[in-house]
Amino acid sequence: MSIQRLVKMTFKKDRCDDFQQYFTEIQNRIESQPGCEGVKLLKDHADSGIFFTYSVWKDQASIDAYRNTELFGQVWPKVKEWFDDKPEAWSTELIK
């Protein structure tokens, strides 16, 4: 069964456009990682500084492997500097 992963990130208001542009640049690279079945970017309707990534992974091993890639090692430190609050993440399974 695949894992649906949600990551909530709150960005400094002056970094939101930077993040959206950067996500556009890296989306295909993330989706091409082994076990990744797709990744989308969502934006909170009420708070323009809150974004979510929604990704689907084959299994936990695929997520763990991605976290150890050179790509993740470049992406996470860069966007982390733009955060205005601590990120939150959930790994979920589709029930219905």
LORO-300976 format. One record per atom (N, C-alpha, C): residue number from 1; x, y, z; atom name. Coordinates in pm, whole numbers, plus 50000, padded with zeros to 5 digits. Each point is the difference from the previous one (the first is absolute). Example, Ala and Ser with C-alpha at 12.3 -4.5 7.8 and 13.67 -1.06 7.14 Angstrom:
2
SITE | 1 | 51319 | 49431 | 50780 | N
SITE | 1 | 49911 | 50119 | 50000 | CA
SITE | 1 | 50090 | 50120 | 50000 | C
SITE | 2 | 49965 | 50105 | 49928 | N
SITE | 2 | 50082 | 50119 | 50006 | CA
SITE | 2 | 49923 | 50109 | 50073 | C
***
This chain:
96
SITE | 1 | 50085 | 49881 | 50000 | N
SITE | 1 | 49915 | 50119 | 50000 | CA
SITE | 1 | 50089 | 50125 | 50000 | C
SITE | 2 | 49967 | 50097 | 49918 | N
SITE | 2 | 50082 | 50121 | 49990 | CA
SITE | 2 | 49979 | 50092 | 50120 | C
SITE | 3 | 50095 | 50091 | 50017 | N
SITE | 3 | 49995 | 50097 | 50109 | CA
SITE | 3 | 49971 | 50137 | 49941 | C
SITE | 4 | 49901 | 50066 | 50055 | N
SITE | 4 | 49966 | 50138 | 49963 | CA
SITE | 4 | 50069 | 50089 | 50103 | C
SITE | 5 | 50089 | 50085 | 49957 | N
SITE | 5 | 50079 | 50081 | 50093 | CA
SITE | 5 | 49961 | 50147 | 49988 | C
SITE | 6 | 49966 | 50061 | 50113 | N
SITE | 6 | 49967 | 50143 | 50006 | CA
SITE | 6 | 50106 | 50070 | 50084 | C
SITE | 7 | 50056 | 50106 | 49946 | N
SITE | 7 | 50096 | 50081 | 50074 | CA
SITE | 7 | 49949 | 50143 | 50000 | C
SITE | 8 | 49978 | 50052 | 50120 | N
SITE | 8 | 49953 | 50139 | 50016 | CA
SITE | 8 | 50122 | 50088 | 50028 | C
SITE | 9 | 50011 | 50107 | 49921 | N
SITE | 9 | 50112 | 50092 | 50016 | CA
SITE | 9 | 49947 | 50143 | 50005 | C
SITE | 10 | 50043 | 50075 | 50099 | N
SITE | 10 | 49963 | 50141 | 50013 | CA
SITE | 10 | 50123 | 50083 | 49966 | C
SITE | 11 | 49984 | 50086 | 49899 | N
SITE | 11 | 50112 | 50078 | 49951 | CA
SITE | 11 | 49990 | 50147 | 50040 | C
SITE | 12 | 50116 | 50062 | 50010 | N
SITE | 12 | 50005 | 50145 | 50017 | CA
SITE | 12 | 49930 | 50059 | 49878 | C
SITE | 13 | 49919 | 50102 | 50022 | N
SITE | 13 | 49918 | 50057 | 49891 | CA
SITE | 13 | 50085 | 50041 | 49880 | C
SITE | 14 | 50120 | 50050 | 50024 | N
SITE | 14 | 50083 | 50045 | 49888 | CA
SITE | 14 | 50072 | 49885 | 49929 | C
SITE | 15 | 49975 | 49876 | 50042 | N
SITE | 15 | 50063 | 49884 | 49938 | CA
SITE | 15 | 49902 | 49908 | 49929 | C
SITE | 16 | 49872 | 50032 | 50006 | N
SITE | 16 | 49897 | 49914 | 49939 | CA
SITE | 16 | 50018 | 49987 | 49849 | C
SITE | 17 | 50024 | 50110 | 49932 | N
SITE | 17 | 50020 | 49994 | 49855 | CA
SITE | 17 | 50126 | 49920 | 49966 | C
SITE | 18 | 50106 | 50018 | 50082 | N
SITE | 18 | 50123 | 49924 | 49977 | CA
SITE | 18 | 49972 | 49850 | 50010 | C
SITE | 19 | 49923 | 49962 | 50102 | N
SITE | 19 | 49971 | 49858 | 50018 | CA
SITE | 19 | 49917 | 49945 | 49883 | C
SITE | 20 | 49898 | 50073 | 49959 | N
SITE | 20 | 49916 | 49951 | 49889 | CA
SITE | 20 | 50083 | 49982 | 49874 | C
SITE | 21 | 50087 | 50094 | 49972 | N
SITE | 21 | 50086 | 49990 | 49882 | CA
SITE | 21 | 50095 | 49882 | 50013 | C
SITE | 22 | 50059 | 49984 | 50116 | N
SITE | 22 | 50095 | 49890 | 50023 | CA
SITE | 22 | 49929 | 49865 | 49989 | C
SITE | 23 | 49880 | 49989 | 50054 | N
SITE | 23 | 49926 | 49875 | 49989 | CA
SITE | 23 | 49976 | 49964 | 49854 | C
SITE | 24 | 49965 | 50099 | 49920 | N
SITE | 24 | 49979 | 49976 | 49856 | CA
SITE | 24 | 50126 | 49944 | 49936 | C
SITE | 25 | 50116 | 50050 | 50044 | N
SITE | 25 | 50128 | 49955 | 49944 | CA
SITE | 25 | 50033 | 49857 | 50041 | C
SITE | 26 | 49960 | 49958 | 50119 | N
SITE | 26 | 50043 | 49869 | 50052 | CA
SITE | 26 | 49892 | 49892 | 49997 | C
SITE | 27 | 49878 | 50036 | 49969 | N
SITE | 27 | 49889 | 49904 | 50005 | CA
SITE | 27 | 50029 | 49875 | 49917 | C
SITE | 28 | 50042 | 50017 | 49878 | N
SITE | 28 | 50026 | 49883 | 49914 | CA
SITE | 28 | 50114 | 49914 | 50053 | C
SITE | 29 | 50098 | 50064 | 50060 | N
SITE | 29 | 50114 | 49924 | 50056 | CA
SITE | 29 | 49956 | 49917 | 50119 | C
SITE | 30 | 49910 | 50054 | 50082 | N
SITE | 30 | 49948 | 49923 | 50113 | CA
SITE | 30 | 49916 | 49884 | 49949 | C
SITE | 31 | 49913 | 50029 | 49902 | N
SITE | 31 | 49912 | 49896 | 49946 | CA
SITE | 31 | 50077 | 49888 | 49932 | C
SITE | 32 | 50122 | 50028 | 49957 | N
SITE | 32 | 50079 | 49896 | 49933 | CA
SITE | 32 | 50078 | 49913 | 50098 | C
SITE | 33 | 49987 | 50028 | 50129 | N
SITE | 33 | 50069 | 49917 | 50101 | CA
SITE | 33 | 49934 | 49862 | 50006 | C
SITE | 34 | 50079 | 49896 | 50018 | N
SITE | 34 | 49943 | 49865 | 50010 | CA
SITE | 34 | 49894 | 49992 | 50111 | C
SITE | 35 | 49884 | 49950 | 49964 | N
SITE | 35 | 49892 | 49983 | 50096 | CA
SITE | 35 | 49906 | 50118 | 50012 | C
SITE | 36 | 50035 | 50115 | 49939 | N
SITE | 36 | 49911 | 50116 | 50005 | CA
SITE | 36 | 49899 | 49990 | 49886 | C
SITE | 37 | 49874 | 50006 | 50036 | N
SITE | 37 | 49892 | 49989 | 49900 | CA
SITE | 37 | 49939 | 50136 | 49967 | C
SITE | 38 | 50056 | 50108 | 50057 | N
SITE | 38 | 49954 | 50134 | 49968 | CA
SITE | 38 | 50008 | 50091 | 50121 | C
SITE | 39 | 50017 | 50130 | 49971 | N
SITE | 39 | 50003 | 50100 | 50107 | CA
SITE | 39 | 49930 | 50126 | 49950 | C
SITE | 40 | 49917 | 50056 | 50085 | N
SITE | 40 | 49924 | 50121 | 49967 | CA
SITE | 40 | 50024 | 50105 | 50108 | C
SITE | 41 | 49981 | 50126 | 49963 | N
SITE | 41 | 50012 | 50110 | 50094 | CA
SITE | 41 | 49863 | 50061 | 50024 | C
SITE | 42 | 49966 | 50015 | 50126 | N
SITE | 42 | 49873 | 50060 | 50041 | CA
SITE | 42 | 50030 | 50125 | 50082 | C
SITE | 43 | 49909 | 50098 | 49993 | N
SITE | 43 | 50015 | 50123 | 50075 | CA
SITE | 43 | 49875 | 50021 | 50085 | C
SITE | 44 | 50020 | 50037 | 50125 | N
SITE | 44 | 49888 | 50024 | 50089 | CA
SITE | 44 | 49913 | 50112 | 49945 | C
SITE | 45 | 49869 | 49982 | 50006 | N
SITE | 45 | 49906 | 50097 | 49946 | CA
SITE | 45 | 49999 | 50129 | 50082 | C
SITE | 46 | 50015 | 49989 | 50129 | N
SITE | 46 | 49987 | 50116 | 50088 | CA
SITE | 46 | 50134 | 50067 | 50033 | C
SITE | 47 | 50109 | 49925 | 50000 | N
SITE | 47 | 50131 | 50054 | 50038 | CA
SITE | 47 | 50099 | 49977 | 49887 | C
SITE | 48 | 50040 | 50106 | 49933 | N
SITE | 48 | 50085 | 49987 | 49881 | CA
SITE | 48 | 50142 | 49954 | 50031 | C
SITE | 49 | 50035 | 49990 | 50128 | N
SITE | 49 | 50133 | 49954 | 50037 | CA
SITE | 49 | 50008 | 49851 | 50026 | C
SITE | 50 | 49885 | 49932 | 49998 | N
SITE | 50 | 49997 | 49857 | 50030 | CA
SITE | 50 | 49984 | 49919 | 49871 | C
SITE | 51 | 50092 | 49906 | 49983 | N
SITE | 51 | 49998 | 49910 | 49885 | CA
SITE | 51 | 50005 | 49857 | 50050 | C
SITE | 52 | 49951 | 49910 | 49916 | N
SITE | 52 | 50008 | 49857 | 50027 | CA
SITE | 52 | 50055 | 49933 | 49876 | C
SITE | 53 | 50085 | 49901 | 50020 | N
SITE | 53 | 50030 | 49911 | 49890 | CA
SITE | 53 | 49922 | 49873 | 50027 | C
SITE | 54 | 49943 | 49947 | 49893 | N
SITE | 54 | 49926 | 49874 | 50006 | CA
SITE | 54 | 50070 | 49906 | 49904 | C
SITE | 55 | 50058 | 49895 | 50054 | N
SITE | 55 | 50071 | 49906 | 49915 | CA
SITE | 55 | 49952 | 49858 | 50028 | C
SITE | 56 | 50015 | 49916 | 49900 | N
SITE | 56 | 49961 | 49860 | 50011 | CA
SITE | 56 | 50126 | 49918 | 49975 | C
SITE | 57 | 50025 | 49907 | 50093 | N
SITE | 57 | 50119 | 49917 | 49995 | CA
SITE | 57 | 49962 | 49853 | 50005 | C
SITE | 58 | 50078 | 49919 | 49936 | N
SITE | 58 | 49977 | 49856 | 49996 | CA
SITE | 58 | 50000 | 49940 | 50140 | C
SITE | 59 | 50096 | 50045 | 50084 | N
SITE | 59 | 50012 | 49946 | 50136 | CA
SITE | 59 | 50092 | 50090 | 50083 | C
SITE | 60 | 50012 | 49969 | 50127 | N
SITE | 60 | 50084 | 50080 | 50089 | CA
SITE | 60 | 50147 | 49992 | 49959 | C
SITE | 61 | 50042 | 49887 | 49950 | N
SITE | 61 | 50139 | 49985 | 49956 | CA
SITE | 61 | 50033 | 50100 | 49889 | C
SITE | 62 | 49905 | 50027 | 49913 | N
SITE | 62 | 50022 | 50097 | 49892 | CA
SITE | 62 | 50016 | 50141 | 50056 | C
SITE | 63 | 49919 | 50035 | 50099 | N
SITE | 63 | 50012 | 50132 | 50065 | CA
SITE | 63 | 50136 | 50012 | 50068 | C
SITE | 64 | 50037 | 49895 | 50073 | N
SITE | 64 | 50129 | 50001 | 50070 | CA
SITE | 64 | 50116 | 50011 | 49901 | C
SITE | 65 | 49991 | 49929 | 49890 | N
SITE | 65 | 50106 | 50006 | 49898 | CA
SITE | 65 | 50010 | 50141 | 49942 | C
SITE | 66 | 49886 | 50063 | 49974 | N
SITE | 66 | 50000 | 50138 | 49947 | CA
SITE | 66 | 50068 | 50095 | 50098 | C
SITE | 67 | 49974 | 49983 | 50128 | N
SITE | 67 | 50061 | 50088 | 50102 | CA
SITE | 67 | 50153 | 49990 | 50002 | C
SITE | 68 | 50052 | 49893 | 49944 | N
SITE | 68 | 50145 | 49981 | 49997 | CA
SITE | 68 | 50062 | 50033 | 49864 | C
SITE | 69 | 49923 | 50063 | 49911 | N
SITE | 69 | 50052 | 50034 | 49868 | CA
SITE | 69 | 50069 | 50136 | 50001 | C
SITE | 70 | 50081 | 50021 | 49900 | N
SITE | 70 | 50066 | 50130 | 49981 | CA
SITE | 70 | 49893 | 50108 | 49978 | C
SITE | 71 | 49894 | 49968 | 49926 | N
SITE | 71 | 49893 | 50096 | 49974 | CA
SITE | 71 | 49939 | 50051 | 50131 | C
SITE | 72 | 49960 | 49909 | 50088 | N
SITE | 72 | 49942 | 50041 | 50128 | CA
SITE | 72 | 50101 | 50081 | 50080 | C
SITE | 73 | 50126 | 49961 | 49992 | N
SITE | 73 | 50105 | 50072 | 50070 | CA
SITE | 73 | 50020 | 50142 | 49951 | C
SITE | 74 | 49954 | 50029 | 49879 | N
SITE | 74 | 50005 | 50135 | 49945 | CA
SITE | 74 | 49870 | 50076 | 50030 | C
SITE | 75 | 49888 | 49931 | 49983 | N
SITE | 75 | 49869 | 50065 | 50012 | CA
SITE | 75 | 49968 | 50041 | 50144 | C
SITE | 76 | 50008 | 49906 | 50091 | N
SITE | 76 | 49951 | 50025 | 50137 | CA
SITE | 76 | 50077 | 50114 | 50069 | C
SITE | 77 | 50133 | 50002 | 49998 | N
SITE | 77 | 50070 | 50111 | 50065 | CA
SITE | 77 | 49965 | 50137 | 49940 | C
SITE | 78 | 49978 | 50003 | 49869 | N
SITE | 78 | 49967 | 50127 | 49934 | CA
SITE | 78 | 49865 | 50052 | 50046 | C
SITE | 79 | 49896 | 49916 | 49993 | N
SITE | 79 | 49866 | 50049 | 50036 | CA
SITE | 79 | 49986 | 50019 | 50150 | C
SITE | 80 | 50074 | 49924 | 50079 | N
SITE | 80 | 49994 | 50012 | 50145 | CA
SITE | 80 | 50033 | 50142 | 50047 | C
SITE | 81 | 50088 | 50066 | 49930 | N
SITE | 81 | 50037 | 50137 | 50036 | CA
SITE | 81 | 49886 | 50099 | 49976 | C
SITE | 82 | 49905 | 49962 | 49919 | N
SITE | 82 | 49888 | 50088 | 49968 | CA
SITE | 82 | 49882 | 49981 | 50095 | C
SITE | 83 | 50006 | 49901 | 50088 | N
SITE | 83 | 49888 | 49969 | 50090 | CA
SITE | 83 | 49978 | 50111 | 50102 | C
SITE | 84 | 49872 | 50018 | 50033 | N
SITE | 84 | 49961 | 50092 | 50106 | CA
SITE | 84 | 49949 | 49923 | 50122 | C
SITE | 85 | 49989 | 49869 | 49987 | N
SITE | 85 | 49955 | 49914 | 50108 | CA
SITE | 85 | 50051 | 49859 | 49971 | C
SITE | 86 | 49999 | 49918 | 50101 | N
SITE | 86 | 50047 | 49862 | 49986 | CA
SITE | 86 | 49906 | 49922 | 49906 | C
SITE | 87 | 50055 | 49926 | 49905 | N
SITE | 87 | 49914 | 49920 | 49911 | CA
SITE | 87 | 49939 | 49882 | 50075 | C
SITE | 88 | 49889 | 49951 | 49946 | N
SITE | 88 | 49933 | 49882 | 50054 | CA
SITE | 88 | 49980 | 49902 | 49885 | C
SITE | 89 | 50003 | 49871 | 50031 | N
SITE | 89 | 49984 | 49900 | 49894 | CA
SITE | 89 | 49918 | 49883 | 50051 | C
SITE | 90 | 49922 | 49943 | 49908 | N
SITE | 90 | 49919 | 49883 | 50030 | CA
SITE | 90 | 50017 | 49900 | 49886 | C
SITE | 91 | 50018 | 49874 | 50035 | N
SITE | 91 | 49997 | 49891 | 49903 | CA
SITE | 91 | 49870 | 49926 | 50024 | C
SITE | 92 | 49918 | 49992 | 49896 | N
SITE | 92 | 49866 | 49944 | 50013 | CA
SITE | 92 | 49979 | 49888 | 49898 | C
SITE | 93 | 49899 | 49920 | 50027 | N
SITE | 93 | 49959 | 49896 | 49907 | CA
SITE | 93 | 49857 | 50030 | 49955 | C
SITE | 94 | 49975 | 49983 | 49874 | N
SITE | 94 | 49866 | 50021 | 49945 | CA
SITE | 94 | 49911 | 49886 | 50044 | C
SITE | 95 | 49887 | 50034 | 50062 | N
SITE | 95 | 49907 | 49898 | 50048 | CA
SITE | 95 | 49893 | 49972 | 49896 | C
SITE | 96 | 49945 | 50102 | 49943 | N
SITE | 96 | 49895 | 49986 | 49898 | CA
SITE | 96 | 50020 | 50095 | 49886 | C
***
